[in-house]
Amino acid sequence: MYSIGDFSRINRITPKTLRHYDRIGLLKPARTDDWTGYRYYDPGQLPDIRKILSLKELGFSLSEIREILSVAAPVQTLLERREAELKRSIRNDTARLEKVREYLARIKTGESMTNDVELKALPEVIVASMRTTIPGYDTYFEIVPRMGEYMQSVGAVCREPAYCFTIYHDGEYRENDIDVEICEAVVAPCAESDRIKFKKIDAVETAACLVHAGPYDRIGETYNLLFEWIESNGLAAVGNPRESYIDGIWNTDDPEKWTTEVQVPVEKREGR
């Protein structure tokens, strides 16, 4: 039998931690002296503590480790879940690293993202339109494919080149219950349904446009830069912004490869 001090030295873990593991039922000593309260560990517990420390190093919580050791949760399932979490974390950290590199490069060259703003006309289009209130921005992954099914059911044919965009009608930024109109340019209107309407959207003479690269949860920065550019160039926004989807989940699973053009109708500000 090992005393708690010996067991701690062997496994490079403090006696305080071993006492905590005892209290939460993660690793109880093989014997506790009734008189002194000293804890003693059996050599057969060495594989247990090794497994605990290995799982902890992998990022599992103590409660998850307790489940694994009690065989209440399948080890493979938990490991696969942890693998997915680590991959997601790596993707997020890689995206942050790229962002840092991008900022550093722009600082060194004196370049600003607003140099990429383009003024252009937006064409008149006939669109299949679905206006709805969505609970959050991640709902697009469900709504947009569903709209494609609705369009197909009424025989709508998409225009070439494709022009799919959303228009926000709230007049302010909202995280929930967002009033959004999803539009897909089509060659001609079709019979409407209770879900899909067809209408003509007038041409926009001038729109300030800036391409956002990456996942949608970072698109706020692109809006900020675009409106800063609009203000500093003596222009004023005169219509609801559009988001035109170029690349997205429909053709790549990598959010860093998604591209969305933010389009804001503008005109010269009075007095400028």
N, C-alpha and C positions, 0 to 999 in steps of 0.2 A: 504493500500500500504506500501511496505517496502522501505526504502532508501537503496542505494547500500551498505552502511556500515552495516545496520541491516541484509540485505540479505546475506552478506558475513559471518557475525558472525553465523547466523543460520545454514549455510551450510558448515562452516569451509573451505571457499575458499576466496582467496584474492580479493579485489576490482580490482586489476590490471588484474587478470585472467578474471573476469566478463567483464571488458572493452574489453579484447581481444575477448571473446566470442561474444560480441556485434559487433565488427569490422568485424569478419569473418562470421557473420550471423548465428552463432550456437544458441545463446540465446540472443534475443534482449529484452531490458527492456520494460515493459508494457507502460511506459510513460517517456519521457525525457523533462525536463523543458526547454522551448524555451529561457528563459532569463538566467538561471544559468547553463544549461547543465547537471544538476543533473539527475541521472538515478533512476527510481523507478520501483519496481517489485511487481507483483500481487501475492497473496497467491496461486492462481491457477498455478503459475509457479514452485511451489515447487516440484511436481512430475517430471517436465521436468529436473530440475537441478539434482534431485536425479538419474534420468535415465542416464544423461550425465556422472555424476561422477561414476556410477556403470559400464558403458560401458568402460570408460577410465581406470578403475581399471582392467578390463578384457583384456586390451591391445589394444583396438581399437584406431585408429588414430582419430583426430578431424574431418577429412574429412569423414571418415566412419561413425562416430556418426551423422554427419549432414545428411548423406544419410538415415540412419536409422530413424531419427526423421522426415525427410520429406517423409518417406514411399516410397522413390525412389528405395530402395533396400529391398528385403524381409529379415526380421529380422532373421528368421530361417536359411536361407542360410548363412548369415554373421556369425551367431553364430556357425554353423557347420564348416565353414571355419576356424574360430578362434580356435575351438576345435581341428581340425586337426593340425593347426600350433603349438598349445601348446603340443600336443602329440609328434610331431616331435621334438620340442625343448627339451622335457623331455627325449626322446630317446637319443638325441645328448649329453645332459648333463650327462645322466646316463653312456653313453659310455666314456665320458671324466673322470667321477668319477672312473670308473673301471680302466681306464688307469693310473690315479694317484695312485690308490691302488696297481696296478701291479708294477709301478715304485718304490713305497715305499717298497713293499715286496722284490723286487730284491735288493734294496739298503741295506735293513736290513740283507739280507742273503748273500750279495756279489755275487748273481747269475746274469748271463747275458743271454739274449735271445740267444746269439750265442752258448750257451751250447747245444741248441737243434738242431744245424746243423747236418745233416746226409750226409755222403758220400755213394752213391749207384750207381749201374748201371741202366740205362734206357733201356728197351727192344727194340728190333727191332719191328716195328709195321707197318701194312698196315692201312692207314688212308683215310677217306673221308676228303678232304681238300677244304677249301673255302678261297682263299686269296682275300682280299678286302681292301679298304681304308675307314676307319670309321671317322666320324666327331669328335667323342669324346668317352671316355670310357663308359659313360652311355648308349651308343648305343648297348652295348652287350645285353641288355635286349630285344632288338628287333631282333638283328642279329642271336644270338644263337638259339632261338626257330625257326626262319625261316630256319636255316640250317637243323634242325631236320626234317622239312617238306620236304625240298629238298631231303634229304637222303631217307626218306620214299617213295618218288615218284619214286626212281630208285631201290627200293628194298634192300637197304643196311641194313645189320644186325650188330649191335654194338657188339664188343668183350666183353666178361666177364673175369675178372672184367673190368668195364668201365674205359676208359682212355680218357678224354677229355682235351685238352690243347690248348693254343694259343702260337704262336711264333711271336715275334716282329722283323721286318726286317729293321727298320729305322736306327739302330745303335746308336740311341740317344733317349733321352726322348722327346716325343712330346705330347702336350695337344690336338692338333687338327690334322686332316688329317693323321691319324695313319695307317701305312702299317702293317697290321696284317694278319696272317694266322691262321684260326680256324680249328683244327684237331680233329677228333673223330676216335678212333681205331675201325676197323671193322674186321669181320672174313674173308672177301674176297672182292676183288674189284668188282665193278658193272659197268654197262654202264655209261659213263660220260655224264654230261649235260653241258650247258654253265655256270652253277653255281657251280657244284660239280665236283672235279677231285679226282682220286684215285692214290695213290702212296705209295711206301715203304719209311719209314724213318729209317735210319740205327740206330743200337744200339749205345748208348753212354756208353763208358767204365766206366767213373766216372763223376758223377754230384754232386755238392754241393746243398743240398736241405734244405729249411727252410719253415715251415708251417706258413702262415699268417692267423690270426683269426680276422674276422671283415670285414667291408665294404671295397670295392676296393679303396676308396679315401684315405685310410691310408696305402696302400700297399707299398708306397715309403719308409717307415721306415724299412720294412722287407728287401727290396732290399739293403738299406744302410747297415744294420747289416750283411747281407749275404756276400756282397762284402768286408766288413771290415774283416770278418772271413776268406774269401778266401785269401786276401792279407796277413794277419797275420800268415797264415799257409803255406806260401810258394807256393801257387797255383796261377794259372792264368786262367781266363775265356777264353775258346777257341771256343765258339759257342754262338748263340743267346739264351737268356734266354727263358724258357717256364713257363707258368702259368698253372698248372694242377688243375682243379676245382673239389673239393671234395663235398662240400656243397654250395648251392647258392640259388638264387631266385626260382629255379625250385622245391626245396623241403622245403624251409622255407622262410617266409616273414620277418623274423627278421635278419637284416644285421649283428648283433653281433654274429650270429651263422654261418655265412658264413665262410668256410675254403678253402684256396687256397695254394697249395704248389708251391713255386717258385723254379725252377730247373735250375741250371746253369752248363753246361758242363765245366769241368776243367781238367787241367793237371799240373804236377809239373813244377814250374817256373825254367827256365834255371839258372844254377849256384847254385841251392839249393839242 
